[in-house]
Amino acid sequence: MAEKHIQAYKDYVKGMKYKDLAEKYGVSVNTIKSWKQRHGWERKKGAPPEKSVHTKIGGQPGNKNALGNSGGAAPARNQNAVSHGFFSKYLPEETLEIMEEIQERSPADMIWDQIQIQYAAILRAQRIMFVQNKDETAKELKKAKYAYH
């Protein structure tokens, strides 16, 4: 008796679906797909095409939102990217100058700058949150600030 995958191949060539092959030979659909890949199964050109869950193209019937659009890329002169600023057609002069300056700096220098900025932010936050004693609160500090002025 021939092996299951050989018998399954014969049915596959005739146009049988993965699900039906799996049921007939008592294996999973993934096993059928694995056999197809491993043994190089191909259907003849006259065999009916496989139907996939993902073959539907287009929107819901009667949907008028994309009327006249053949699909694919955005229409010509579409401004989708403008909302993100960087990709807009025209950048402000100041932005262009900053970009030119960035090109002159090494990536290591830019990383070091970011580290310094973050460290400064941490130190600033610690100074703001520093409390000398249990009685010190923002309310007390506010009173003291206005008392001296």
C-alpha positions in Angstrom: 0.0 0.0 0.0 1.4 3.4 -1.0 2.2 5.9 1.7 -0.5 8.4 2.7 1.3 11.4 1.2 1.5 9.7 -2.2 -2.2 8.9 -2.2 -3.0 12.4 -0.9 -0.9 13.9 -3.7 -3.0 12.1 -6.3 -6.2 13.6 -4.8 -4.5 17.0 -4.5 -3.7 17.0 -8.2 -7.3 16.2 -9.0 -8.3 19.4 -7.1 -9.2 18.2 -3.7 -9.1 20.9 -0.9 -6.7 20.8 2.0 -9.5 20.3 4.5 -11.0 17.4 2.6 -7.5 15.7 2.1 -6.9 16.1 5.9 -10.2 14.4 6.7 -9.8 11.6 4.2 -6.3 10.7 5.4 -6.8 11.3 9.1 -4.2 14.1 9.4 -4.2 17.8 10.1 -4.5 20.5 7.4 -1.0 21.6 8.4 0.4 18.1 7.7 -1.1 18.3 4.2 0.6 21.7 3.7 3.8 20.2 5.0 3.6 17.3 2.6 2.9 19.8 -0.3 6.0 21.8 0.6 8.3 18.9 1.4 7.4 16.8 -1.7 7.0 19.7 -4.1 3.3 19.1 -5.0 2.0 21.2 -7.9 -1.4 21.1 -9.5 -1.8 20.8 -13.3 -2.9 23.9 -15.1 -6.3 22.4 -15.8 -7.0 21.5 -12.2 -9.5 23.7 -10.3 -7.8 26.4 -8.3 -7.4 26.1 -4.5 -9.8 28.3 -2.7 -8.4 30.3 0.2 -10.0 32.1 3.0 -8.1 35.3 1.9 -9.1 35.4 -1.8 -11.8 38.1 -1.5 -10.7 41.5 -2.9 -12.4 44.8 -2.2 -14.8 46.1 0.4 -18.3 45.2 1.5 -20.9 45.0 -1.3 -22.5 48.4 -1.8 -19.7 50.3 0.0 -19.4 53.8 -1.7 -16.3 55.0 0.2 -13.8 54.1 -2.5 -16.0 54.7 -5.5 -13.8 55.4 -8.5 -10.6 54.3 -6.8 -9.0 51.2 -8.4 -7.2 50.5 -5.2 -3.4 50.2 -4.6 -1.5 53.4 -3.8 -2.9 56.7 -2.6 -4.2 59.0 -5.4 -1.7 61.3 -7.1 -0.6 64.4 -5.0 -2.0 62.8 -1.9 -1.0 64.6 1.3 -1.2 61.7 3.7 2.4 62.1 5.0 2.1 65.9 5.5 0.4 65.4 8.9 3.7 63.9 10.2 5.6 67.0 9.3 8.9 65.4 8.4 7.7 64.1 5.1 5.9 67.2 4.0 6.8 68.7 0.7 8.3 71.9 2.3 10.2 71.9 5.6 10.7 75.2 7.5 14.1 76.8 6.9 15.1 76.3 10.6 14.4 72.6 10.4 16.5 72.2 7.3 19.4 74.0 9.0 19.1 71.7 12.0 19.1 68.6 9.7 22.3 69.9 8.0 23.9 70.3 11.4 22.9 66.8 12.4 24.6 65.4 9.3 27.9 66.8 10.6 27.7 65.0 14.0 28.7 61.4 14.6 26.1 59.0 16.0 28.2 58.6 19.1 28.0 62.3 19.8 24.3 62.4 19.3 23.8 59.5 21.7 26.0 61.3 24.3 23.9 64.4 23.9 20.8 62.4 24.6 22.3 60.8 27.7 23.3 64.3 29.1 19.8 65.6 28.4 18.2 62.7 30.2 20.6 62.9 33.1 19.9 66.6 33.5 16.2 65.9 33.5 16.6 63.3 36.3 18.7 65.7 38.4 16.2 68.5 37.9 13.3 66.2 39.0 15.2 65.1 42.1 15.9 68.8 43.1 12.2 69.6 42.6 11.1 66.7 44.7 13.7 67.1 47.4 12.1 67.6 50.9 14.3 68.7 53.8 11.9 67.6 56.6 8.5 66.0 57.2 6.8 69.4 57.7 7.9 70.7 54.4 5.1 70.6 51.8 4.3 72.5 48.6 1.8 74.6 50.5 4.3 75.6 53.1 6.9 76.5 50.4 4.3 78.6 48.7 3.5 80.5 51.9 7.2 81.1 52.5 7.7 82.3 49.0 5.0 85.0 49.2 5.9 86.0 52.8 9.4 87.1 51.7 8.3 89.2 48.7 
